[in-house]
Amino acid sequence: MTDQSESLTLEYLRAMRGDIAGIKGKREELFTRMGSVEGHLARIDTHPAQRGGDVLHQNARVDALEMRIDRIEQRLQLQF
């Protein structure tokens, strides 16, 4: 290998090392942010005002009840 090609290879390797270091830093930042999101979700999930279940579960139950009422109204021909 010539000196010029070795120098070029080293330059690319240094650039790659810098890119990898940047990626590792971003990964650590994402892990930190994800942990924060999980902590917030855990606090929401265990909030005392939501003892009967979390908001998503309550919304799913309301949706199921709405579908049942629609079926009852349709069967009794009460829909307008």
PETAMO-V549659 format. One record per backbone hydrogen bond with DSSP energy under -1.0 kcal/mol. CO is the residue of the C=O (numbers start at 0). NH is the residue of the N-H. E is the energy in kcal/mol with one decimal. If there is no record, write none. Layout:
BEGIN
CO;NH;E + CO;NH;E
END
This chain:
BEGIN
1;5;-2.3 + 2;6;-2.4 + 3;7;-2.3 + 4;8;-2.4 + 5;9;-2.6 + 6;10;-2.2 + 7;11;-2.2 + 8;12;-2.6 + 9;13;-2.5 + 10;14;-2.1 + 11;15;-2.6 + 12;16;-2.4 + 13;17;-2.3 + 14;18;-2.4 + 15;19;-2.8 + 16;20;-2.2 + 17;21;-2.1 + 18;22;-2.3 + 19;23;-2.6 + 20;24;-2.2 + 21;25;-2.3 + 22;26;-2.6 + 23;27;-2.4 + 24;28;-2.1 + 25;29;-2.6 + 26;30;-2.4 + 27;31;-2.2 + 28;32;-2.6 + 29;33;-2.7 + 30;34;-2.2 + 31;35;-1.9 + 32;36;-2.3 + 33;37;-2.7 + 34;38;-2.2 + 35;39;-2.3 + 36;40;-2.5 + 37;41;-2.3 + 38;42;-2.2 + 39;43;-2.3 + 40;44;-2.6 + 41;45;-1.6 + 43;46;-1.2 + 46;49;-2.2 + 49;52;-1.6 + 53;57;-2.2 + 54;58;-2.7 + 55;59;-2.3 + 56;60;-2.1 + 57;61;-2.4 + 58;62;-2.4 + 59;63;-2.2 + 60;64;-2.4 + 61;65;-2.5 + 62;66;-2.1 + 63;67;-2.1 + 64;68;-2.6 + 65;69;-2.3 + 66;70;-2.1 + 67;71;-2.4 + 68;72;-2.9 + 69;73;-2.3 + 70;74;-2.6 + 71;75;-2.5 + 72;77;-3.4
END
